[in-house]
Amino acid sequence: MCLILVGWKAHRDFPLVVAANRDEFHARPTAGAAFWDDAPAILAGRDLECMGTWLGVTRSGKFAAVSNYRDGTDTSAGSRSRGLLASSYLGNGDRAPAFVAQVAANRDAYRGFNFLAADRDELWWVSNRASGPQRLAPGIYGVSNHLLDTPWAKVVRGKRGLEQVLDSAPAMEALLDLLADTSVAPDDELPETGVGRERERSLSALRVVSPAYGTRCSTALLVGHDGWVHFAERSYGAQGEERDTLRYEFRLSG
């Protein structure tokens, strides 16, 4: 993912609300969101190159999402796919605090990442570009390709939009509409991450439109106190055209 917005225990009816965009090379093989044949409790899209995922949820109420840390000068040697962080957490029996501790201990196995992991009780964030795992208090959070809540324009705009969605009864379409914003930030609000000004400008939109690399899909997730999970994934083509929207609803087990 390249933008993950999370409302954690910030709404009386929905303890977990997520709106996230996955930015990736359009040529990278991908499967749309589904319950996995080899792990039927996991609902997620899948990277068919390394078999991990960028975001998913399980029937027991675990949630995970990952983004890369953008640094055009990074020469670190980590070789494991960052998507395996999310799929490993979703597929095992560990609770969030135990898993993020393992991630922190093995941080050098990956290039720069942000990782969010939740169970029904706790939400944690960890990055191998920060000092250690952090348990997150109730609130609204945003992460792009720097550290948690780094005030990049897209994070600030996205968090503000999520707050507005949470002011009423959150709706899936409202979350997907928030993620559809393709406006770019003014040049004086762009970060400098070593990829050049033109690239920074393109990547500053909530939804990135670019023929080679851009937003492949938007995901909206609502987990209610009533135990119902609402999940939608809207995919986009290389020219930014809207494609399929996959929708799932299920009740948490246990």
Backbone hydrogen bonds in HBPLUS format (Angstrom, degrees):
<---DONOR---> <-ACCEPTOR-->    atom                        ^
c    i                          cat <-CA-CA->   ^        H-A-AA   ^      H-
h    n   atom  resd res      DA  || num        DHA   H-A  angle D-A-AA Bond
n    s   type  num  typ     dist DA aas  dist angle  dist       angle   num
A0002-CYS N   A0021-ASN O   2.88 MM  19  6.01 169.1  1.89 157.9 160.0     1
A0021-ASN N   A0003-LEU O   2.88 MM  18  5.21 149.5  1.97 142.7 152.8     2
A0004-ILE N   A0143-VAL O   2.83 MM 139  5.30 155.3  1.89 156.0 164.0     3
A0143-VAL N   A0004-ILE O   2.96 MM 139  5.30 147.8  2.07 142.9 153.0     4
A0005-LEU N   A0019-ALA O   2.85 MM  14  5.14 158.5  1.89 151.8 158.5     5
A0019-ALA N   A0005-LEU O   2.94 MM  14  5.14 157.3  1.99 145.4 150.5     6
A0006-VAL N   A0141-TYR O   2.93 MM 135  5.16 164.4  1.96 142.0 146.3     7
A0141-TYR N   A0006-VAL O   2.81 MM 135  5.16 162.6  1.84 152.6 158.8     8
A0007-GLY N   A0017-VAL O   2.72 MM  10  4.87 165.7  1.74 150.2 154.3     9
A0017-VAL N   A0007-GLY O   2.98 MM  10  4.87 147.3  2.09 138.9 146.6    10
A0008-TRP N   A0139-GLY O   2.84 MM 131  5.38 162.1  1.88 173.2 167.9    11
A0139-GLY N   A0008-TRP O   2.91 MM 131  5.38 144.7  2.03 137.9 149.3    12
A0009-LYS N   A0015-PRO O   2.61 MM   6  4.03 173.1  1.62 133.3 134.8    13
A0225-HIS N   A0013-ASP O   2.89 MM 212  5.64 157.3  1.94 150.5 150.8    14
A0223-VAL N   A0016-LEU O   2.92 MM 207  5.19 156.6  1.97 162.5 162.4    15
A0018-VAL N   A0221-LEU O   2.90 MM 203  4.95 162.1  1.93 144.1 147.9    16
A0221-LEU N   A0018-VAL O   2.92 MM 203  4.95 154.6  1.99 148.1 147.4    17
A0020-ALA N   A0219-THR O   2.95 MM 199  5.21 158.3  2.00 149.9 156.0    18
A0219-THR N   A0020-ALA O   2.76 MM 199  5.21 161.5  1.80 157.9 163.6    19
A0022-ARG N   A0217-CYS O   2.93 MM 195  5.49 169.9  1.94 163.3 166.6    20
A0216-ARG N   A0022-ARG O   2.75 MM 194  5.77 150.3  1.84 160.8 169.8    21
A0024-GLU N   A0214-GLY O   2.93 MM 190  5.68 155.6  1.99 154.0 148.9    22
A0214-GLY N   A0024-GLU O   3.18 MM 190  5.68 157.9  2.23 145.6 139.2    23
A0028-ARG N   A0025-PHE O   3.13 MM   3  5.58 159.7  2.17 112.1 118.2    24
A0026-HIS N   A0212-ALA O   2.93 MM 186  5.82 162.7  1.96 145.8 151.0    25
A0048-LEU N   A0029-PRO O   3.01 MM  19  5.33 148.4  2.11 128.2 134.2    26
A0031-ALA N   A0046-ARG O   2.81 MM  15  5.01 163.9  1.83 150.3 155.6    27
A0046-ARG N   A0031-ALA O   2.96 MM  15  5.01 161.8  2.00 141.9 142.9    28
A0034-ALA N   A0044-ALA O   3.10 MM  10  5.63 150.6  2.19 121.7 123.4    29
A0044-ALA N   A0034-ALA O   3.13 MM  10  5.63 161.8  2.16 142.1 139.2    30
A0036-TRP N   A0042-ILE O   3.11 MM   6  5.96 148.0  2.22 155.3 165.1    31
A0039-ALA N   A0036-TRP O   3.27 MM   3  5.02 151.9  2.35  95.0 103.3    32
A0042-ILE N   A0039-ALA O   2.97 MM   3  5.82 171.3  1.98 133.8 136.6    33
A0059-ARG N   A0041-ALA O   3.00 MM  18  5.31 137.9  2.18 138.2 150.8    34
A0043-LEU N   A0057-VAL O   2.84 MM  14  5.43 169.0  1.85 173.6 177.4    35
A0057-VAL N   A0043-LEU O   3.01 MM  14  5.43 157.3  2.06 149.3 155.9    36
A0047-ASP N   A0052-GLY O   2.94 MM   5  5.47 168.6  1.95 147.8 151.7    37
A0051-MET N   A0047-ASP O   2.65 MM   4  5.05 133.0  1.86 145.3 159.0    38
A0053-THR N   A0083-GLY O   3.08 MM  30  4.67 162.8  2.11 116.3 112.1    39
A0066-VAL N   A0054-TRP O   3.01 MM  12  5.36 151.5  2.10 147.2 146.9    40
A0056-GLY N   A0064-ALA O   2.98 MM   8  5.58 152.8  2.06 155.3 157.6    41
A0064-ALA N   A0056-GLY O   3.07 MM   8  5.58 155.6  2.13 155.1 155.6    42
A0058-THR N   A0062-LYS O   2.93 MM   4  5.25 141.4  2.08 145.0 150.9    43
A0061-GLY N   A0058-THR O   3.06 MM   3  5.32 161.7  2.09 108.3 114.2    44
A0253-SER N   A0059-ARG O   2.78 MM 194  5.79 163.5  1.81 150.8 156.5    45
A0063-PHE N   A0118-ALA O   2.92 MM  55  5.01 159.3  1.96 138.4 141.2    46
A0118-ALA N   A0063-PHE O   2.84 MM  55  5.01 161.2  1.87 149.0 149.8    47
A0065-ALA N   A0116-LEU O   3.03 MM  51  5.26 148.9  2.12 143.9 147.1    48
A0116-LEU N   A0065-ALA O   2.88 MM  51  5.26 171.2  1.89 161.3 163.3    49
A0067-SER N   A0114-ASN O   2.99 MM  47  5.20 156.0  2.05 141.7 147.7    50
A0114-ASN N   A0067-SER O   2.83 MM  47  5.20 150.5  1.92 151.3 152.9    51
A0069-TYR N   A0112-GLY O   2.97 MM  43  4.66 153.1  2.04 109.7 108.0    52
A0070-ARG N   A0145-ASN O   2.76 MM  75  5.15 154.7  1.82 132.1 138.6    53
A0074-ASP N   A0071-ASP O   2.98 MM   3  5.34 169.0  1.99 121.1 122.9    54
A0072-GLY N   A0193-THR O   2.64 MM 121  5.91 174.8  1.64 168.2 166.8    55
A0080-ARG N   A0109-ALA O   2.99 MM  29  5.90 160.6  2.02 176.5 170.6    56
A0084-LEU N   A0081-SER O   3.11 MM   3  5.65 157.2  2.16 111.2 117.8    57
A0085-LEU N   A0082-ARG O   3.05 MM   3  5.60 153.8  2.13 112.6 120.0    58
A0087-SER N   A0083-GLY O   3.22 MM   4  6.55 173.0  2.23 151.2 152.9    59
A0088-SER N   A0084-LEU O   2.89 MM   4  5.64 154.6  1.95 136.0 143.4    60
A0089-TYR N   A0085-LEU O   3.15 MM   4  6.27 161.7  2.19 143.5 148.3    61
A0090-LEU N   A0086-ALA O   3.01 MM   4  6.19 170.4  2.02 156.4 159.2    62
A0091-GLY N   A0087-SER O   3.02 MM   4  5.98 139.5  2.19 137.8 148.1    63
A0092-ASN N   A0089-TYR O   3.43 MM   3  5.59 159.4  2.47 103.9 109.2    64
A0099-PHE N   A0095-ARG O   3.12 MM   4  6.32 161.1  2.16 158.3 164.3    65
A0100-VAL N   A0096-ALA O   2.99 MM   4  6.16 172.2  1.99 166.7 167.4    66
A0101-ALA N   A0097-PRO O   3.23 MM   4  6.26 145.1  2.35 136.7 145.3    67
A0102-GLN N   A0098-ALA O   3.26 MM   4  6.56 149.2  2.36 140.5 147.7    68
A0102-GLN N   A0099-PHE O   3.02 MM   3  5.14 118.9  2.41  98.5 113.3    69
A0103-VAL N   A0099-PHE O   2.94 MM   4  6.29 154.9  2.01 150.4 158.2    70
A0104-ALA N   A0100-VAL O   2.91 MM   4  6.09 160.5  1.94 145.7 150.1    71
A0105-ALA N   A0101-ALA O   3.08 MM   4  6.29 149.4  2.17 140.4 148.4    72
A0106-ASN N   A0102-GLN O   3.09 MM   4  6.35 132.8  2.32 141.8 153.8    73
A0106-ASN N   A0103-VAL O   3.08 MM   3  5.19 135.0  2.29  99.0 111.6    74
A0109-ALA N   A0106-ASN O   3.08 MM   3  5.82 167.9  2.10 124.7 128.1    75
A0110-TYR N   A0107-ARG O   3.42 MM   3  6.12 170.4  2.43 117.6 119.6    76
A0115-PHE N   A0126-VAL O   2.83 MM  11  5.33 147.1  1.94 157.7 168.1    77
A0126-VAL N   A0115-PHE O   2.95 MM  11  5.33 149.3  2.04 148.2 157.5    78
A0117-ALA N   A0124-TRP O   2.99 MM   7  5.33 158.7  2.04 144.8 150.8    79
A0124-TRP N   A0117-ALA O   2.83 MM   7  5.33 162.7  1.86 153.0 159.0    80
A0119-ASP N   A0122-GLU O   3.00 MM   3  5.59 151.4  2.08 153.6 162.8    81
A0136-LEU N   A0123-LEU O   2.85 MM  13  5.60 175.6  1.85 161.2 162.7    82
A0125-TRP N   A0134-GLN O   2.94 MM   9  5.32 154.9  2.01 146.2 154.3    83
A0134-GLN N   A0125-TRP O   2.82 MM   9  5.32 155.3  1.88 157.6 165.7    84
A0130-ALA N   A0127-SER O   3.33 MM   3  5.37 153.9  2.40 109.0 107.9    85
A0149-ASP N   A0142-GLY O   2.72 MM   7  5.09 158.5  1.76 169.1 176.7    86
A0150-THR N   A0147-LEU O   3.10 MM   3  5.54 157.4  2.15 136.3 131.8    87
A0152-TRP N   A0150-THR O   2.72 MM   2  5.77 141.6  1.86 105.6  96.7    88
A0155-VAL N   A0152-TRP O   3.05 MM   3  5.31 122.7  2.39 104.5 119.0    89
A0156-VAL N   A0152-TRP O   2.96 MM   4  6.22 168.6  1.98 165.4 168.6    90
A0157-ARG N   A0153-ALA O   2.90 MM   4  6.02 169.3  1.91 153.6 157.0    91
A0158-GLY N   A0154-LYS O   2.90 MM   4  5.80 150.7  1.98 132.6 141.7    92
A0159-LYS N   A0155-VAL O   2.86 MM   4  5.99 165.2  1.88 153.0 156.3    93
A0160-ARG N   A0156-VAL O   3.07 MM   4  6.21 158.8  2.12 145.8 151.9    94
A0161-GLY N   A0157-ARG O   2.99 MM   4  6.18 155.3  2.06 143.5 150.5    95
A0162-LEU N   A0158-GLY O   2.87 MM   4  6.13 155.1  1.93 150.4 157.3    96
A0163-GLU N   A0159-LYS O   2.93 MM   4  6.11 156.2  1.99 147.1 153.5    97
A0164-GLN N   A0160-ARG O   3.14 MM   4  6.44 150.6  2.23 143.2 150.4    98
A0165-VAL N   A0161-GLY O   3.03 MM   4  6.38 151.8  2.12 145.7 153.4    99
A0166-LEU N   A0162-LEU O   2.93 MM   4  6.19 155.3  1.99 151.4 157.8   100
A0167-ASP N   A0164-GLN O   3.21 MM   3  5.14 147.4  2.32  95.9 105.5   101
A0168-SER N   A0165-VAL O   3.41 MM   3  6.12 167.6  2.43 114.7 117.9   102
A0175-LEU N   A0171-ALA O   3.19 MM   4  6.56 151.8  2.27 149.7 156.9   103
A0176-LEU N   A0172-MET O   2.97 MM   4  6.31 159.7  2.01 153.6 159.4   104
A0177-ASP N   A0173-GLU O   2.81 MM   4  5.95 152.9  1.88 146.8 154.6   105
A0178-LEU N   A0174-ALA O   3.03 MM   4  6.19 152.7  2.10 139.6 146.7   106
A0179-LEU N   A0175-LEU O   3.18 MM   4  6.44 153.4  2.25 144.3 150.5   107
A0180-ALA N   A0177-ASP O   3.11 MM   3  5.10 147.4  2.22  99.6 109.5   108
A0207-ARG N   A0181-ASP O   2.84 MM  26  5.66 150.7  1.93 157.1 154.8   109
A0189-GLU N   A0186-PRO O   2.91 MM   3  5.50 164.0  1.93 121.2 126.2   110
A0190-LEU N   A0187-ASP O   3.23 MM   3  5.32 168.9  2.24 108.8 111.7   111
A0200-GLU N   A0196-GLY O   2.95 MM   4  6.17 160.4  1.98 153.6 160.0   112
A0201-ARG N   A0197-ARG O   2.92 MM   4  6.11 155.9  1.98 149.8 156.0   113
A0202-SER N   A0198-GLU O   3.15 MM   4  6.45 160.2  2.19 146.1 150.3   114
A0203-LEU N   A0199-ARG O   2.97 MM   4  6.17 163.9  1.99 155.9 160.2   115
A0204-SER N   A0201-ARG O   3.26 MM   3  5.30 154.3  2.33 101.1 108.7   116
A0215-THR N   A0208-VAL O   2.79 MM   7  5.06 170.7  1.80 139.8 140.4   117
A0236-TYR N   A0216-ARG O   2.85 MM  20  5.16 155.4  1.91 139.4 138.8   118
A0218-SER N   A0234-ARG O   2.74 MM  16  5.13 152.7  1.82 146.7 155.8   119
A0234-ARG N   A0218-SER O   2.79 MM  16  5.13 157.8  1.84 151.5 157.8   120
A0220-ALA N   A0232-ALA O   2.90 MM  12  5.22 159.3  1.94 149.1 155.7   121
A0232-ALA N   A0220-ALA O   2.94 MM  12  5.22 154.2  2.00 153.5 156.3   122
A0222-LEU N   A0230-HIS O   2.87 MM   8  5.07 159.6  1.91 150.0 155.0   123
A0230-HIS N   A0222-LEU O   2.82 MM   8  5.07 164.3  1.84 154.4 159.3   124
A0224-GLY N   A0228-TRP O   2.95 MM   4  5.41 174.3  1.95 160.8 162.6   125
A0227-GLY N   A0224-GLY O   2.99 MM   3  5.40 161.4  2.03 114.3 117.4   126
A0252-LEU N   A0227-GLY O   2.73 MM  25  5.25 167.3  1.75 156.7 159.6   127
A0229-VAL N   A0250-PHE O   2.76 MM  21  5.39 163.4  1.79 168.6 174.5   128
A0250-PHE N   A0229-VAL O   3.14 MM  21  5.39 151.3  2.23 139.9 148.3   129
A0231-PHE N   A0248-TYR O   2.96 MM  17  5.13 163.1  1.99 158.2 157.3   130
A0248-TYR N   A0231-PHE O   2.84 MM  17  5.13 157.0  1.89 153.3 156.1   131
A0233-GLU N   A0246-LEU O   2.84 MM  13  5.14 154.5  1.91 146.8 155.0   132
A0246-LEU N   A0233-GLU O   2.79 MM  13  5.14 158.8  1.84 151.3 150.0   133
A0235-SER N   A0244-ASP O   2.89 MM   9  5.61 165.3  1.91 167.7 172.5   134
A0243-ARG N   A0235-SER O   2.79 MM   8  5.25 161.0  1.83 154.8 148.1   135
A0237-GLY N   A0241-GLU O   2.84 MM   4  5.17 156.1  1.90 145.0 153.0   136
A0240-GLY N   A0237-GLY O   2.97 MM   3  5.20 160.3  2.01 114.3 117.7   137
